[in-house]
Amino acid sequence: AGIPPTPSRRVLFATCGDWDLKTMLPSACKQHDFPASRVPAYLRTWLNVKAAFTGLTGRYATGMEEMLAARGLPLVGRHHSGIDDCRNIAGLAWNMAQEIVLEPTTRLDDLGQAVNVSPYPKAR
């Protein structure tokens, strides 16, 4: 089993904030003596929808509910409920992808350090 080295399609993980993958992924790797350099590349690069939202609207994104409302989207389910957060992030990403190309905003280097690679402008 395990994690396949490459996905069968081009993928881009999307998060609402960087904390889970920027902080917790390296922490979990360290806890289990798993070198960050062995994490497959496609799991070390992601889109922070807050950065894309800010780039698209010019407004600093404070959270999921605010971004959904600004884009005319409903909050699905309960906030901070895993599957519901996934649905809301996917809906927001899909909505924004109608106007902009979604690109990675953050990646982990081989030492597990987060590197900002965002192509989106900061809030005005």
N, C-alpha and C positions, 0 to 999 in steps of 0.2 A: 504494500500500500504506500502511504506517504504522499508527499506533495509532488506532482509531476513537474519536471524541469521547465516545461513550456506549455502554455495553454494551447488548446486546439484552435483558438481564434484570438484575434487581438483584443485585449481587455484593458480596462483602466478602472482600478478600484476608486470608489468615490466615498468620501467621508465628510462629515460636518464638523470641521476642526481637525487639527493634526494630532491631537493627544493620543488616540488609540494606537496609531501606527508609529508615530514619532517617539512616544514614550514607552508604551506598554509592549510593543513588539520587541524592541531591544532588551527591555527588562526581562521578558519571558525567555528570550534567547540566552541571556546571561544566567538566569536561574537554572536553566536546563543544560548549561555548558554546550550550547549550540552556537557556533560562530555566525555572526550576522552576515558574513561573506557567503555563507552556504544557503541563505534564504534566497529562493529563486528571484531573479530580477523583476519579474512581473509582480511580485509581492512587496518589492522595495520602492515602488513608484506609485503615487496616487494623486487624485484630484481632491483638493479641499474645496467643496462647493462654496464655502464662504469667500474664498479668493476669487472664484469665477463670478460670483454674484457681485462682488465689489467692482471687479473689472467691467462687468456689463452695465451696472447701474451707476457707478461712481459713488455709491453709498456704502459705508462700513457695515458689514453684516454682523449683527449681534447674536443671532440664533436662528434656528430652523423655523419657528413660528413666524418670525418677522419676515424672513425671506419668502416663505410660502405666501403669506398675505400680500407682500409687495408684487408677487407674480400672479396674483389672483387664483391661487391654488388652496384647496382646503387641507387642513391637518388631518391626516388619515390615522385613526386609532389613537393610541396614547403616546404622548411624547416620552422619550427615553425607554420605550418598549422595543426590544431588538428588531423584530420583524417589521413593526410599524415604522421605526426610524429608517429601515432599509427602503421601505415603500416610499416614504416621504423624500429621502435623498434621491432615489431613482426618478421620482416624479419631477422634482426640482431640476435635476440634471437634464432630463428629457426636454423639459420646458425651455431651459436656457440653450440647449443644443439647437433649437430652432433658429437662434439668432447669432450664436458664436460657436466656434470650434472649441470643444473642451479638450484641454491639454493638461498634462501632469503639472502639479504645483510643488510637490515635495518628493524627495527621494532619500533613501538611507544609503550612506556610503558603506564600504566594506567593514568599517569599524562600528557601524550602527549609529552614526551621527547623522542627524537630519540636515539636508541641504535644500535651500529654497531654490526651486527652478521655475517659479511661476512666471508665465509670460504676461500675466494680467497687471494692469496699472493699479496702484494703491488708490484708496479713497481720496477724493478731491477735497 
